[in-house]
Amino acid sequence: MKRVLLLFMVGFLQMQAQQTAPGFFFVKTIGPLAFLKYGLGEDRLGGAKQGFLDSNILLKVVDSNGISYRVQLSRNHSAWIEKQYTVRIPGKQPAPYHLTGSMRLRGARPFDTLSISVDERLPYRTQQQINPSRIVLDIYGATSNTNWITQLQTAKEVKNVYYEQVEDDLLRVYIDLKHAQHWGHTVYYDSLGRLQVLIKQQPPVLDIKKLRIAIDAGHGGDNLGASGLRSKALEKDYTLKIAKQVQARLKKAGVYQLFMTRSTDTTLEMPQRIQLLKYYQPDILVSIHLNSAGSDAVRGTSTYYRYIGFRPLSVAILKQMETLGLKEYGNVGNFNFSLNGPTAYPNCLVEVAFLSNAEDEKRILDPKFHAAVANKIYLGIRDWLAQLNK
């Protein structure tokens, strides 16, 4: 009888422990390129990304699946993050609520800066909107105790800042812009834990000669890329040839603030490219690639963007590329390519033509075509700036 009672008590205590043990734990983000995903879907470009996060962001883990954690952002919102971008926080206890404080907007070229007081490094997401042009910032887990927003006249790009408590624990901040074109933004927490939003000001003179332009030659080194249908020419070699022609054409036009992610046949991973570009702080980025398809009948030129505010640059370049007699393959948005991921500057991926198509391949092998492509990319950038000057 005593044995039965003892077993009953042990089982009861184990059940109680299971019922009272928290079904979650806390982690913080690590590294410069942690990102949230909407779900567990995958394709050749990886799962659909919700957005990048700064380091040391507090996340509540509620589930695990393979290499990823499911994190609860707020009561009604969750996302997934790869475990490699997190470290567990032992003994961290949940707070009953998190509050925001005052906001302050100021400007000092080339940025306007919105500073938001928050009592914890909470996760966030931004979205570009057009017509009207604005940035929408969601701060997950935050409840407003913001009773004033100071907006200094030194701000040159931001027209207005206001917020809405859309859910009990989701604060939405609206940042209205003065210009239709998004020039980029960056979000991070400073050393005091304040959430900072850097909004790039439109350059005072919309002249291509005044821009800082970055050129990316796709692939390289161990990353061969696609290969030609008949010639077996490697994508990495011809993207570099074309990128160098773009560099030469821009220099000829008087553009001297130029940055090449690679100028030789070197292996350069995407995180390295992103970090190099972050250091250079370009006004725009153009990435050069060559396409490939399973069918040799597919051909044409295309441009790609991820964020709607950066689409105009990609459309202007595509229109010029089509004048080369290339078939239109399309202008593709929400593209999950790594170099379309940064929000800090307008960027455009150019898939010049298809190496897997005999007609396109013949053109790609021709050095005169490289120079012609470079000229069209230059003209596309110039057309884009001319539209903004209207």
SEBA-235363 format. One record per residue (C-alpha): residue number from 1; x, y, z. Coordinates in nm, 4 decimals, always signed. Each point is the difference from the previous one (the first is absolute). Layout:
residues N
+-----+----------+----------+----------+
: pos :     east :    north :       up :
+-----+----------+----------+----------+
: NUM :        X :        Y :        Z :
...
+-----+----------+----------+----------+
***
This chain:
residues 390
+-----+----------+----------+----------+
: pos :     east :    north :       up :
+-----+----------+----------+----------+
:   1 :  +0.0000 :  +0.0000 :  +0.0000 :
:   2 :  +0.2836 :  +0.2398 :  +0.0872 :
:   3 :  +0.1668 :  -0.0829 :  -0.3316 :
:   4 :  -0.3196 :  +0.0733 :  -0.1917 :
:   5 :  -0.0435 :  +0.3283 :  +0.1889 :
:   6 :  +0.3620 :  +0.0952 :  -0.0664 :
:   7 :  -0.0372 :  -0.0687 :  -0.3728 :
:   8 :  -0.3215 :  +0.2024 :  -0.0030 :
:   9 :  +0.1709 :  +0.2952 :  +0.1683 :
:  10 :  +0.2975 :  -0.0123 :  -0.2409 :
:  11 :  -0.2343 :  -0.0094 :  -0.2989 :
:  12 :  -0.2073 :  +0.2860 :  +0.1415 :
:  13 :  +0.3083 :  +0.2167 :  +0.0567 :
:  14 :  +0.1280 :  -0.0731 :  -0.3525 :
:  15 :  -0.3385 :  +0.0960 :  -0.1442 :
:  16 :  -0.0025 :  +0.3204 :  +0.2034 :
:  17 :  +0.3521 :  +0.0847 :  -0.1167 :
:  18 :  -0.1031 :  -0.0542 :  -0.3625 :
:  19 :  -0.3044 :  +0.2222 :  +0.0461 :
:  20 :  +0.1910 :  +0.2815 :  +0.1673 :
:  21 :  +0.3190 :  -0.0168 :  -0.2121 :
:  22 :  +0.0003 :  +0.2851 :  -0.2549 :
:  23 :  -0.0490 :  -0.1067 :  -0.3595 :
:  24 :  +0.2418 :  +0.2626 :  -0.1222 :
:  25 :  +0.3434 :  +0.1512 :  +0.0531 :
:  26 :  +0.1803 :  +0.3144 :  -0.1103 :
:  27 :  +0.2846 :  +0.0517 :  -0.2464 :
:  28 :  +0.1738 :  +0.3034 :  -0.1406 :
:  29 :  +0.1182 :  +0.0518 :  -0.3550 :
:  30 :  +0.3698 :  -0.0155 :  -0.0846 :
:  31 :  +0.2019 :  +0.1139 :  -0.2986 :
:  32 :  -0.0643 :  +0.2805 :  -0.2491 :
:  33 :  -0.2371 :  -0.1863 :  -0.2345 :
:  34 :  -0.2610 :  -0.1747 :  +0.2154 :
:  35 :  -0.3365 :  -0.0092 :  -0.1748 :
:  36 :  -0.3566 :  -0.1107 :  +0.0624 :
:  37 :  -0.1905 :  -0.2271 :  -0.2392 :
:  38 :  -0.3750 :  -0.0133 :  -0.0473 :
:  39 :  -0.0082 :  -0.3801 :  +0.0060 :
:  40 :  +0.1897 :  -0.3198 :  -0.0730 :
:  41 :  -0.0386 :  +0.0099 :  -0.3779 :
:  42 :  +0.3178 :  -0.0411 :  -0.2063 :
:  43 :  +0.1101 :  +0.0389 :  -0.3595 :
:  44 :  +0.3339 :  +0.0640 :  -0.1717 :
:  45 :  +0.0075 :  +0.3520 :  +0.1493 :
:  46 :  -0.0901 :  -0.1178 :  +0.3520 :
:  47 :  -0.3174 :  +0.0661 :  +0.1957 :
:  48 :  -0.1905 :  +0.3270 :  -0.0399 :
:  49 :  +0.1602 :  +0.2564 :  +0.2299 :
:  50 :  -0.1996 :  +0.2346 :  +0.2204 :
:  51 :  +0.3009 :  +0.2225 :  +0.0622 :
:  52 :  +0.3433 :  +0.0362 :  +0.1555 :
:  53 :  +0.0539 :  +0.0688 :  +0.3708 :
:  54 :  +0.2734 :  +0.1706 :  +0.1974 :
:  55 :  +0.2038 :  -0.2061 :  +0.2487 :
:  56 :  -0.1098 :  -0.0512 :  +0.3641 :
:  57 :  -0.3719 :  +0.0086 :  -0.0838 :
:  58 :  -0.2129 :  -0.1826 :  +0.2584 :
:  59 :  -0.2096 :  -0.2845 :  -0.1460 :
:  60 :  -0.2389 :  -0.2407 :  +0.1715 :
:  61 :  +0.0391 :  -0.3556 :  -0.1342 :
:  62 :  -0.3212 :  -0.2049 :  +0.0032 :
:  63 :  +0.0837 :  -0.2848 :  -0.2404 :
:  64 :  +0.2867 :  -0.1649 :  -0.1847 :
:  65 :  +0.0222 :  -0.1689 :  -0.3383 :
:  66 :  +0.3325 :  -0.1226 :  -0.1373 :
:  67 :  +0.2403 :  +0.2913 :  -0.0355 :
:  68 :  -0.2578 :  +0.2660 :  +0.0928 :
:  69 :  -0.1839 :  +0.1361 :  +0.3019 :
:  70 :  -0.3537 :  +0.1316 :  -0.0078 :
:  71 :  -0.0100 :  +0.3277 :  +0.1909 :
:  72 :  -0.3003 :  +0.1844 :  +0.1416 :
:  73 :  +0.0334 :  +0.3630 :  -0.1024 :
:  74 :  -0.3228 :  +0.1176 :  +0.1575 :
:  75 :  -0.3255 :  -0.1617 :  +0.1044 :
:  76 :  -0.1232 :  -0.0389 :  -0.3577 :
:  77 :  +0.3262 :  -0.0139 :  -0.1952 :
:  78 :  +0.2788 :  -0.2550 :  -0.0305 :
:  79 :  +0.2921 :  -0.0703 :  -0.2323 :
:  80 :  +0.2903 :  -0.2422 :  -0.0426 :
:  81 :  +0.3705 :  +0.0582 :  +0.0465 :
:  82 :  +0.2922 :  -0.2332 :  -0.0677 :
:  83 :  +0.1605 :  -0.1209 :  +0.3216 :
:  84 :  +0.3471 :  +0.1009 :  -0.1206 :
:  85 :  -0.1023 :  +0.3664 :  +0.0402 :
:  86 :  -0.0984 :  -0.0353 :  +0.3669 :
:  87 :  +0.1424 :  -0.0742 :  +0.3434 :
:  88 :  -0.2096 :  -0.1105 :  +0.2967 :
:  89 :  -0.0460 :  +0.2308 :  +0.3027 :
:  90 :  -0.0027 :  -0.2220 :  +0.3127 :
:  91 :  -0.2490 :  +0.0936 :  +0.2711 :
:  92 :  -0.1620 :  +0.2839 :  -0.1971 :
:  93 :  -0.3513 :  +0.0680 :  +0.1308 :
:  94 :  -0.2802 :  +0.1602 :  -0.2028 :
:  95 :  -0.0978 :  +0.3583 :  +0.0755 :
:  96 :  -0.3713 :  +0.0802 :  +0.0378 :
:  97 :  +0.0306 :  +0.2728 :  -0.2631 :
:  98 :  +0.2486 :  +0.2171 :  -0.1910 :
:  99 :  -0.0419 :  +0.3740 :  -0.0419 :
: 100 :  +0.1218 :  +0.2553 :  -0.2507 :
: 101 :  +0.0962 :  +0.3531 :  +0.1021 :
: 102 :  +0.0619 :  +0.3236 :  -0.1842 :
: 103 :  +0.0990 :  +0.0226 :  -0.3682 :
: 104 :  +0.2353 :  +0.2547 :  -0.1540 :
: 105 :  +0.0668 :  +0.0771 :  -0.3675 :
: 106 :  +0.3074 :  +0.1921 :  -0.1121 :
: 107 :  +0.2058 :  +0.0368 :  -0.3168 :
: 108 :  +0.3698 :  +0.0131 :  -0.0844 :
: 109 :  +0.0949 :  -0.0774 :  -0.3602 :
: 110 :  -0.0201 :  -0.2558 :  -0.1417 :
: 111 :  -0.2600 :  -0.1372 :  +0.2457 :
: 112 :  -0.3034 :  +0.0924 :  +0.1984 :
: 113 :  -0.0068 :  -0.1951 :  +0.3261 :
: 114 :  -0.3080 :  -0.1002 :  +0.1953 :
: 115 :  +0.0836 :  -0.1084 :  +0.3560 :
: 116 :  -0.2588 :  -0.2000 :  +0.1972 :
: 117 :  +0.0347 :  -0.0773 :  +0.3710 :
: 118 :  -0.0813 :  -0.3650 :  +0.0735 :
: 119 :  +0.0518 :  -0.1858 :  +0.3294 :
: 120 :  +0.1222 :  -0.3186 :  -0.1746 :
: 121 :  +0.1665 :  -0.0924 :  -0.3284 :
: 122 :  -0.3234 :  -0.1189 :  -0.1595 :
: 123 :  -0.0346 :  -0.1541 :  -0.3483 :
: 124 :  -0.1224 :  +0.2189 :  -0.2838 :
: 125 :  -0.0883 :  +0.0019 :  -0.3660 :
: 126 :  -0.0016 :  +0.2786 :  -0.2605 :
: 127 :  -0.1929 :  +0.0386 :  -0.3218 :
: 128 :  +0.0351 :  +0.2465 :  -0.2859 :
: 129 :  -0.3220 :  +0.1523 :  -0.1316 :
: 130 :  -0.0636 :  +0.2235 :  -0.3002 :
: 131 :  -0.2740 :  +0.2487 :  -0.0914 :
: 132 :  +0.0528 :  +0.1393 :  +0.2602 :
: 133 :  +0.3662 :  -0.0735 :  +0.0485 :
: 134 :  +0.0716 :  -0.1150 :  +0.3553 :
: 135 :  +0.1698 :  -0.2545 :  +0.2230 :
: 136 :  -0.2161 :  -0.2035 :  +0.2372 :
: 137 :  +0.1758 :  -0.1368 :  +0.3085 :
: 138 :  -0.1625 :  -0.2691 :  +0.2148 :
: 139 :  +0.1426 :  -0.0454 :  +0.3511 :
: 140 :  -0.1154 :  -0.3368 :  +0.1312 :
: 141 :  -0.0853 :  -0.0414 :  +0.3681 :
: 142 :  -0.0134 :  +0.3773 :  +0.0543 :
: 143 :  -0.2725 :  +0.2034 :  +0.1669 :
: 144 :  +0.0110 :  +0.3755 :  -0.0384 :
: 145 :  +0.0972 :  +0.2301 :  +0.2800 :
: 146 :  +0.1122 :  +0.2523 :  -0.2628 :
: 147 :  -0.1502 :  +0.3337 :  +0.0974 :
: 148 :  +0.2013 :  +0.2239 :  -0.2300 :
: 149 :  +0.1851 :  -0.0161 :  -0.3328 :
: 150 :  +0.2576 :  +0.2765 :  -0.0553 :
: 151 :  +0.0625 :  +0.0793 :  -0.3682 :
: 152 :  +0.2893 :  +0.2371 :  -0.0727 :
: 153 :  +0.0133 :  +0.2108 :  -0.3149 :
: 154 :  +0.3454 :  -0.1412 :  -0.0775 :
: 155 :  -0.1817 :  -0.3078 :  -0.1402 :
: 156 :  +0.0147 :  +0.0193 :  -0.3814 :
: 157 :  -0.1693 :  -0.3207 :  -0.1157 :
: 158 :  -0.2637 :  -0.0781 :  +0.2635 :
: 159 :  -0.3202 :  +0.2018 :  -0.0272 :
: 160 :  -0.1814 :  -0.1365 :  +0.3044 :
: 161 :  +0.0186 :  -0.2670 :  +0.2721 :
: 162 :  -0.2985 :  -0.1462 :  +0.1835 :
: 163 :  -0.1061 :  -0.3333 :  +0.1467 :
: 164 :  -0.2954 :  -0.2289 :  +0.0546 :
: 165 :  -0.0522 :  -0.2708 :  +0.2640 :
: 166 :  -0.1439 :  -0.2530 :  -0.2449 :
: 167 :  -0.0075 :  -0.2798 :  +0.2581 :
: 168 :  +0.0534 :  -0.0108 :  +0.3767 :
: 169 :  +0.3620 :  -0.1051 :  -0.0530 :
: 170 :  +0.0747 :  +0.1265 :  -0.3496 :
: 171 :  +0.0992 :  +0.3629 :  -0.0595 :
: 172 :  +0.0059 :  +0.1273 :  -0.3584 :
: 173 :  +0.2058 :  +0.3098 :  -0.0842 :
: 174 :  -0.0614 :  +0.1889 :  -0.3256 :
: 175 :  +0.2848 :  +0.1998 :  -0.1554 :
: 176 :  -0.1298 :  +0.2158 :  -0.2858 :
: 177 :  +0.2617 :  +0.1003 :  -0.2590 :
: 178 :  +0.0280 :  +0.3237 :  -0.1978 :
: 179 :  +0.1097 :  -0.1679 :  -0.3237 :
: 180 :  -0.1657 :  -0.2754 :  -0.2001 :
: 181 :  +0.3272 :  -0.1934 :  -0.0351 :
: 182 :  +0.1162 :  -0.2083 :  +0.2954 :
: 183 :  +0.3748 :  +0.0521 :  +0.0437 :
: 184 :  +0.0381 :  -0.2593 :  +0.2731 :
: 185 :  -0.0297 :  -0.0517 :  +0.3739 :
: 186 :  +0.1733 :  -0.1971 :  +0.2749 :
: 187 :  -0.1303 :  -0.1084 :  +0.3420 :
: 188 :  +0.2121 :  -0.0851 :  +0.3043 :
: 189 :  +0.0273 :  +0.0471 :  +0.3770 :
: 190 :  +0.2657 :  +0.2373 :  +0.1324 :
: 191 :  +0.2204 :  -0.0617 :  +0.3055 :
: 192 :  -0.2692 :  +0.1475 :  +0.2265 :
: 193 :  -0.2652 :  -0.2376 :  -0.1340 :
: 194 :  -0.1867 :  +0.2633 :  -0.2008 :
: 195 :  -0.1464 :  -0.1137 :  -0.3304 :
: 196 :  +0.1525 :  +0.2070 :  -0.2818 :
: 197 :  -0.1416 :  +0.0349 :  -0.3505 :
: 198 :  +0.2427 :  +0.1573 :  -0.2484 :
: 199 :  -0.1828 :  +0.1389 :  -0.3039 :
: 200 :  +0.2199 :  +0.0861 :  -0.2965 :
: 201 :  -0.0568 :  +0.3519 :  -0.1273 :
: 202 :  -0.0437 :  +0.0546 :  -0.3706 :
: 203 :  +0.3288 :  +0.1324 :  -0.1437 :
: 204 :  -0.0118 :  +0.3789 :  -0.0389 :
: 205 :  +0.0946 :  -0.0295 :  -0.3687 :
: 206 :  -0.1459 :  -0.2850 :  -0.2064 :
: 207 :  +0.2993 :  -0.0329 :  -0.2292 :
: 208 :  +0.1518 :  -0.3395 :  -0.0742 :
: 209 :  +0.3454 :  +0.1543 :  +0.0400 :
: 210 :  -0.0792 :  +0.0730 :  +0.3653 :
: 211 :  -0.1164 :  -0.3511 :  +0.0928 :
: 212 :  +0.1916 :  -0.2710 :  +0.1819 :
: 213 :  -0.0652 :  -0.3053 :  -0.2169 :
: 214 :  +0.0817 :  -0.3609 :  +0.0897 :
: 215 :  +0.0344 :  -0.2671 :  -0.2691 :
: 216 :  -0.0184 :  -0.3693 :  +0.0839 :
: 217 :  +0.1318 :  -0.2687 :  -0.2346 :
: 218 :  -0.1984 :  -0.3111 :  +0.0885 :
: 219 :  +0.1646 :  -0.3256 :  +0.1116 :
: 220 :  +0.3805 :  -0.0382 :  -0.0205 :
: 221 :  +0.2741 :  -0.2330 :  +0.1178 :
: 222 :  -0.1470 :  -0.3309 :  +0.1168 :
: 223 :  -0.3509 :  +0.1224 :  -0.0843 :
: 224 :  -0.0156 :  -0.0600 :  -0.3747 :
: 225 :  -0.3614 :  +0.0924 :  -0.0662 :
: 226 :  -0.1706 :  -0.1184 :  -0.3180 :
: 227 :  +0.1821 :  -0.1317 :  -0.3062 :
: 228 :  -0.0547 :  +0.0550 :  -0.3715 :
: 229 :  -0.2225 :  -0.2307 :  -0.2040 :
: 230 :  +0.2661 :  -0.0667 :  -0.2648 :
: 231 :  +0.3113 :  +0.1900 :  +0.1050 :
: 232 :  -0.0133 :  -0.1101 :  +0.3662 :
: 233 :  +0.1092 :  +0.3559 :  +0.0805 :
: 234 :  -0.0280 :  +0.0697 :  +0.3718 :
: 235 :  -0.2340 :  +0.2634 :  +0.1382 :
: 236 :  +0.2604 :  +0.1182 :  +0.2527 :
: 237 :  +0.2400 :  +0.0983 :  -0.2813 :
: 238 :  -0.2498 :  +0.1927 :  -0.2080 :
: 239 :  -0.1680 :  +0.1848 :  +0.2860 :
: 240 :  +0.3445 :  +0.1358 :  +0.0863 :
: 241 :  +0.0649 :  +0.1005 :  -0.3619 :
: 242 :  -0.3313 :  +0.1874 :  -0.0152 :
: 243 :  +0.0446 :  +0.1561 :  +0.3463 :
: 244 :  +0.3368 :  +0.1398 :  -0.1048 :
: 245 :  -0.1613 :  +0.1498 :  -0.3098 :
: 246 :  -0.2657 :  +0.1615 :  +0.2215 :
: 247 :  +0.2772 :  +0.1420 :  +0.2156 :
: 248 :  +0.1796 :  +0.1374 :  -0.3073 :
: 249 :  -0.3188 :  +0.1504 :  -0.1444 :
: 250 :  -0.0862 :  +0.1762 :  +0.3254 :
: 251 :  +0.3533 :  +0.1367 :  +0.0308 :
: 252 :  -0.0247 :  +0.1303 :  -0.3561 :
: 253 :  -0.3221 :  +0.1793 :  +0.1024 :
: 254 :  +0.1825 :  +0.1692 :  +0.2879 :
: 255 :  -0.1033 :  -0.2326 :  +0.2826 :
: 256 :  +0.3021 :  -0.0538 :  +0.2234 :
: 257 :  -0.1579 :  -0.1182 :  +0.3259 :
: 258 :  -0.0145 :  -0.3621 :  -0.1079 :
: 259 :  +0.0340 :  -0.3242 :  +0.1949 :
: 260 :  +0.0408 :  -0.3512 :  -0.1410 :
: 261 :  -0.0864 :  -0.2866 :  +0.2353 :
: 262 :  +0.2579 :  -0.2013 :  -0.1935 :
: 263 :  +0.2446 :  +0.0916 :  -0.2763 :
: 264 :  +0.1613 :  -0.3420 :  -0.0371 :
: 265 :  -0.1044 :  -0.3649 :  -0.0070 :
: 266 :  -0.0331 :  -0.0378 :  +0.3748 :
: 267 :  -0.2391 :  -0.1901 :  +0.2244 :
: 268 :  -0.2225 :  +0.2470 :  +0.1830 :
: 269 :  -0.2966 :  -0.1249 :  +0.1988 :
: 270 :  -0.3208 :  +0.2012 :  +0.0208 :
: 271 :  +0.0472 :  +0.1040 :  +0.3656 :
: 272 :  +0.3441 :  +0.1361 :  -0.0933 :
: 273 :  -0.1461 :  +0.2007 :  -0.2886 :
: 274 :  -0.2724 :  +0.1429 :  +0.2230 :
: 275 :  +0.2545 :  +0.1030 :  +0.2632 :
: 276 :  +0.2238 :  +0.1633 :  -0.2624 :
: 277 :  -0.2963 :  +0.1948 :  -0.1346 :
: 278 :  -0.1036 :  +0.1009 :  +0.3508 :
: 279 :  +0.3469 :  +0.1444 :  +0.0522 :
: 280 :  +0.0018 :  +0.1861 :  -0.3344 :
: 281 :  -0.3544 :  +0.1431 :  +0.0425 :
: 282 :  -0.0894 :  +0.0342 :  -0.3690 :
: 283 :  -0.2843 :  +0.2118 :  -0.1315 :
: 284 :  -0.0970 :  -0.2879 :  -0.2323 :
: 285 :  +0.1103 :  -0.3556 :  -0.0773 :
: 286 :  -0.0165 :  -0.1858 :  -0.3321 :
: 287 :  +0.0731 :  -0.3745 :  +0.0086 :
: 288 :  +0.0860 :  -0.1749 :  -0.3276 :
: 289 :  -0.1027 :  -0.3626 :  -0.0658 :
: 290 :  -0.0717 :  -0.2311 :  -0.2932 :
: 291 :  -0.3110 :  -0.2161 :  -0.0006 :
: 292 :  -0.0583 :  -0.3690 :  -0.0686 :
: 293 :  -0.3084 :  -0.2163 :  -0.0494 :
: 294 :  -0.0886 :  -0.3658 :  -0.0366 :
: 295 :  -0.1257 :  +0.0645 :  -0.3531 :
: 296 :  +0.2321 :  +0.1355 :  -0.2689 :
: 297 :  -0.2966 :  +0.1870 :  -0.1501 :
: 298 :  -0.0167 :  +0.2441 :  +0.2924 :
: 299 :  +0.1810 :  +0.3255 :  -0.0695 :
: 300 :  -0.0037 :  +0.3694 :  +0.0771 :
: 301 :  +0.1072 :  +0.2667 :  +0.2453 :
: 302 :  -0.1454 :  +0.0788 :  +0.3421 :
: 303 :  +0.0488 :  +0.2168 :  +0.3069 :
: 304 :  -0.0827 :  -0.0728 :  +0.3637 :
: 305 :  -0.0812 :  +0.1873 :  +0.3173 :
: 306 :  -0.1333 :  -0.0972 :  +0.3402 :
: 307 :  -0.1491 :  +0.3184 :  +0.1477 :
: 308 :  -0.2643 :  +0.2008 :  -0.1838 :
: 309 :  +0.1780 :  +0.3298 :  +0.0697 :
: 310 :  +0.2998 :  -0.1179 :  -0.2028 :
: 311 :  -0.1963 :  -0.1185 :  -0.3033 :
: 312 :  +0.0362 :  +0.3167 :  -0.2155 :
: 313 :  +0.3765 :  -0.0524 :  -0.0443 :
: 314 :  -0.0511 :  -0.3593 :  -0.1171 :
: 315 :  -0.2738 :  +0.1032 :  -0.2460 :
: 316 :  +0.2133 :  +0.2761 :  -0.1524 :
: 317 :  +0.2936 :  -0.2369 :  -0.0549 :
: 318 :  -0.2242 :  -0.2709 :  -0.1488 :
: 319 :  -0.1480 :  +0.2422 :  -0.2527 :
: 320 :  +0.3490 :  +0.0898 :  -0.1202 :
: 321 :  +0.1097 :  -0.3655 :  -0.0114 :
: 322 :  -0.2927 :  -0.0823 :  -0.2287 :
: 323 :  +0.1288 :  +0.2471 :  -0.2586 :
: 324 :  +0.2867 :  -0.2438 :  -0.0633 :
: 325 :  -0.2512 :  -0.2233 :  -0.1774 :
: 326 :  -0.0230 :  -0.2406 :  +0.2932 :
: 327 :  -0.3352 :  -0.1576 :  +0.0754 :
: 328 :  -0.1621 :  +0.1195 :  +0.3214 :
: 329 :  +0.0067 :  -0.2686 :  +0.2670 :
: 330 :  -0.1502 :  +0.2398 :  +0.2541 :
: 331 :  +0.0392 :  +0.2288 :  +0.2975 :
: 332 :  -0.0181 :  -0.2188 :  +0.3113 :
: 333 :  -0.0887 :  +0.1287 :  +0.3468 :
: 334 :  +0.0196 :  -0.1425 :  +0.3521 :
: 335 :  +0.3067 :  -0.1880 :  -0.1228 :
: 336 :  +0.1753 :  -0.1858 :  +0.2809 :
: 337 :  +0.3531 :  +0.0547 :  -0.1335 :
: 338 :  +0.2522 :  +0.0880 :  +0.2698 :
: 339 :  +0.1180 :  +0.3267 :  -0.1563 :
: 340 :  -0.3605 :  +0.1148 :  -0.0449 :
: 341 :  -0.0386 :  -0.0473 :  +0.3769 :
: 342 :  +0.1597 :  +0.3168 :  +0.1431 :
: 343 :  -0.2384 :  +0.2913 :  +0.0526 :
: 344 :  +0.2832 :  +0.2551 :  +0.0291 :
: 345 :  +0.0205 :  +0.0983 :  -0.3713 :
: 346 :  -0.1906 :  -0.0531 :  -0.3267 :
: 347 :  +0.1245 :  -0.3171 :  -0.1636 :
: 348 :  -0.0626 :  -0.1858 :  -0.3231 :
: 349 :  +0.0961 :  -0.3476 :  -0.1181 :
: 350 :  +0.0495 :  -0.0194 :  -0.3773 :
: 351 :  -0.0264 :  -0.3428 :  -0.1612 :
: 352 :  +0.1504 :  +0.1045 :  -0.3314 :
: 353 :  -0.1052 :  -0.2995 :  -0.2113 :
: 354 :  -0.0143 :  -0.3815 :  +0.0025 :
: 355 :  +0.3169 :  -0.2065 :  -0.0332 :
: 356 :  -0.2286 :  -0.3011 :  -0.0526 :
: 357 :  -0.1425 :  +0.1467 :  -0.3232 :
: 358 :  +0.2071 :  -0.0206 :  -0.3202 :
: 359 :  -0.0981 :  +0.3460 :  -0.1292 :
: 360 :  +0.0603 :  +0.1739 :  +0.3335 :
: 361 :  +0.3213 :  -0.1967 :  +0.0593 :
: 362 :  +0.1476 :  +0.1185 :  -0.3313 :
: 363 :  -0.0561 :  +0.3607 :  +0.1024 :
: 364 :  +0.1404 :  -0.0533 :  +0.3505 :
: 365 :  +0.3279 :  -0.1258 :  -0.1473 :
: 366 :  +0.0458 :  +0.3167 :  -0.2092 :
: 367 :  +0.2154 :  +0.2752 :  +0.1635 :
: 368 :  -0.1940 :  +0.2645 :  -0.1966 :
: 369 :  -0.3156 :  -0.1194 :  +0.1742 :
: 370 :  +0.1664 :  +0.0511 :  +0.3412 :
: 371 :  +0.0653 :  +0.3642 :  -0.0850 :
: 372 :  -0.3537 :  +0.0408 :  -0.1328 :
: 373 :  -0.1488 :  -0.1430 :  +0.3212 :
: 374 :  +0.2165 :  +0.2337 :  +0.2073 :
: 375 :  -0.1259 :  +0.2970 :  -0.1987 :
: 376 :  -0.3630 :  -0.1034 :  +0.0496 :
: 377 :  +0.0465 :  -0.0371 :  +0.3751 :
: 378 :  +0.1544 :  +0.3487 :  +0.0089 :
: 379 :  -0.2887 :  +0.1406 :  -0.2044 :
: 380 :  -0.2520 :  -0.1781 :  +0.2232 :
: 381 :  +0.1452 :  +0.1640 :  +0.3114 :
: 382 :  +0.0005 :  +0.3362 :  -0.1781 :
: 383 :  -0.3655 :  -0.0450 :  -0.1069 :
: 384 :  -0.0970 :  -0.0887 :  +0.3567 :
: 385 :  +0.1624 :  +0.3197 :  +0.1300 :
: 386 :  -0.1672 :  +0.2051 :  -0.2746 :
: 387 :  -0.3426 :  -0.1287 :  +0.1117 :
: 388 :  +0.0780 :  +0.1102 :  +0.3564 :
: 389 :  +0.0990 :  +0.3465 :  -0.1234 :
: 390 :  -0.3389 :  +0.0606 :  -0.1599 :
+-----+----------+----------+----------+
***
